[in-house]
Amino acid sequence: MWTFDQLRLVLPAGFEHRAAGIARLVAEELAGLPAPGNVSLRSLSLPPLEIQSGASDRQIAGQVARSIASTVGGGSSALNP
């Protein structure tokens, strides 16, 4: 199971009103992805994501969730245990 104490998204200008919905959808998207074993991190930084113009909140959330899963599963140097 994925568990987060805090999720902070940095979105481009104009997306501020979409942040809460995108964050909720990230959680929903992660629920459908396999969670890593017993991993505990203080923080996790993702590389910037390229978002297509006109992307829906669900599409953006899917990209973020897949990036989280890939980074955690891949043991990236972006991890801060």
C-alpha positions as CSV (number, residue, x, y, z in Angstrom):
1,M,0.0,0.0,0.0
2,W,1.2,3.5,-0.8
3,T,1.2,5.9,2.1
4,F,2.1,9.6,2.1
5,D,2.2,12.1,4.9
6,Q,2.4,14.9,2.5
7,L,2.3,15.4,-1.3
8,R,3.5,18.7,-2.7
9,L,3.0,19.4,-6.4
10,V,4.7,22.2,-8.2
11,L,2.6,23.0,-11.2
12,P,2.9,25.5,-14.0
13,A,1.2,28.9,-13.7
14,G,-2.5,28.6,-14.3
15,F,-2.8,25.2,-12.8
16,E,-3.2,26.4,-9.2
17,H,-6.9,25.7,-9.1
18,R,-6.4,22.1,-10.4
19,A,-3.8,21.1,-7.8
20,A,-6.1,19.6,-5.2
21,G,-8.0,17.5,-7.8
22,I,-4.7,16.3,-9.4
23,A,-3.3,15.3,-6.0
24,R,-6.5,13.3,-5.2
25,L,-6.2,11.6,-8.6
26,V,-2.5,10.8,-8.1
27,A,-3.6,8.8,-5.0
28,E,-6.3,7.0,-7.0
29,E,-3.8,6.2,-9.8
30,L,-1.2,4.9,-7.3
31,A,-3.8,2.7,-5.7
32,G,-3.9,0.8,-9.0
33,L,-0.1,0.4,-9.2
34,P,2.0,-2.2,-7.3
35,A,3.4,-0.7,-4.1
36,P,7.1,-1.3,-3.3
37,G,8.0,-3.5,-0.3
38,N,8.7,-2.0,3.0
39,V,10.2,1.4,1.9
40,S,10.2,4.5,4.0
41,L,11.5,7.8,2.7
42,R,11.7,11.3,4.1
43,S,11.3,12.8,0.7
44,L,11.1,11.9,-3.0
45,S,11.9,14.3,-5.8
46,L,10.7,13.6,-9.3
47,P,12.2,15.0,-12.5
48,P,10.1,17.6,-14.3
49,L,7.4,16.0,-16.4
50,E,6.4,17.1,-19.8
51,I,2.7,17.7,-19.8
52,Q,0.8,17.9,-23.1
53,S,-1.2,21.0,-23.7
54,G,-4.9,20.2,-22.9
55,A,-4.0,17.2,-20.8
56,S,-6.8,16.3,-18.3
57,D,-6.3,16.2,-14.6
58,R,-6.4,12.3,-14.8
59,Q,-3.7,12.2,-17.5
60,I,-1.5,14.5,-15.4
61,A,-2.1,12.4,-12.3
62,G,-1.3,9.2,-14.2
63,Q,2.0,10.7,-15.3
64,V,2.9,11.7,-11.8
65,A,1.9,8.4,-10.3
66,R,3.9,6.4,-12.9
67,S,6.9,8.6,-12.2
68,I,6.6,8.0,-8.5
69,A,6.3,4.3,-8.9
70,S,9.2,4.2,-11.4
71,T,11.4,6.3,-9.2
72,V,10.7,4.3,-6.0
73,G,10.8,0.9,-7.8
74,G,14.0,1.8,-9.7
75,G,16.0,2.9,-6.7
76,S,16.7,6.3,-8.2
77,S,19.2,8.8,-6.7
78,A,16.2,11.1,-6.2
79,L,15.4,9.1,-3.1
80,N,16.2,10.5,0.4
81,P,15.9,7.7,2.9
